[in-house]
């Protein structure tokens, strides 16, 4: 099992990765970040994407959808933003956030790798 820093560093090695964060969507706080920089403030992205997750959870409740969110994809002109809600003991209310450069990333592989990385996370 891997700790938060190890998981985020590994997520940041996914082809095309710009940055990764582990986020508590109850508070909107990033519990850890890797990558980012002047073009992507991961702290701001963590807080902003918390609103996206909360809105989707509320919508599913209003629709009485008895299902789990696996991931949420936001496609920009030059980037993919992947939000993966964590499952498992101790992971309720957390998501992994990964920003990818569209030119360099393989979205299907990134989703697969992020799922594999999530399985190694120990909270």
N, C-alpha and C positions, 0 to 999 in steps of 0.2 A: 504494500500500500504506500502511496505517495502523499507528501504534504502539499499544501497550497502552492508554495513557491515552486516546487518541482513540477507540479501539474501545469502551472501557468507558463513556465519556461518551456515545457514540452509542447504545449499548445502553440507557443510562439514559433516553434520550428516547423509547423505545418506550412507547406508550400504556399507562398503568397501572404502569409500572416503579417499584419501590421502591428497588432497588439491584442492582448487577452486580459480578461479580468474575471475575478470571482466576486459576485455581487449578492448582497442581502437585499431582496426586493421588499422587505418590510421597512427597512430604513433608507434604502437607496445608496448605502455606503459600499464602496469597493473594499473587500477584505484582502485583496491582493491584486497587483497589476504587473504585467510584463510587456515591454515594448511601448508602443505609442510614440509620443514625441510632439514636436511643434505642430504637426498636421493632424494629430488625433490625441486630444486630452482624454485619457481613459477615465479619469475621475468624473468629468462632465458626462461622458458617454454612459458610465455606470448609472448615474443618477437619472439621466434622461430615459434610458432603456428600462428603468424600473417602472416608469409610467406606462410604457408599452406593455410590459408583463402584467401589471395590475389591471389595465384596461381589458386585456384579453381574458384574464381570469374572471373578471366581473361579467363580461359578455357571455362567457360559457355558463356561468351560474344563471344568468337571466334566461338563457336558452335551454336551461335544464339539461345541458350536455354532460352526461356522466362519463367523462373521458379525461385523459391526461394530455397536457401539452408536451410534446417531445421536443420540438424546437420551433423557433420563430425566425423567419428569414426576411431581412430588409435588403432589397436590391437597389443600389444607387448606380449612377452612371459609371463610376470608376471603382466602386467597392461593394463587397457583400458584408453585411453585418449579421452574424449568426448568434442567436440567443438560445442556449440549451438549458432548460429547467432540469435541475438535479433531482434525482430520486434516491431513495435509500435512507438508511438510518443517519440522523444528524444533518441531512441535507435539505430538509424542508425549508422552503422560503429562499433558496439560493439558486442562482443561475450562473453558468459560464457564458461569457461574452467574448466573441472572437470577431475581429475586423480583418477582412481579407482584401487584397488588391485583385480586382477582377481580371486584370491582364495576366497575372501569374498564378492564380488559384484554380484548382479543380474543386468545384463546390461539392460534388458527390464524395470525393475522397476526404475533403475537409470535414464533412458531416460524419463520415465513418470514423475518422481519426479522433474527432472530438468525443464521440460516443465511447471509444476505446479508452481515451484518456480519463474521461469521467469515471469509468469503472475502477480506476486505480486510486482515485481520490479518497483520502481518509480525513474526515472532519473531526 
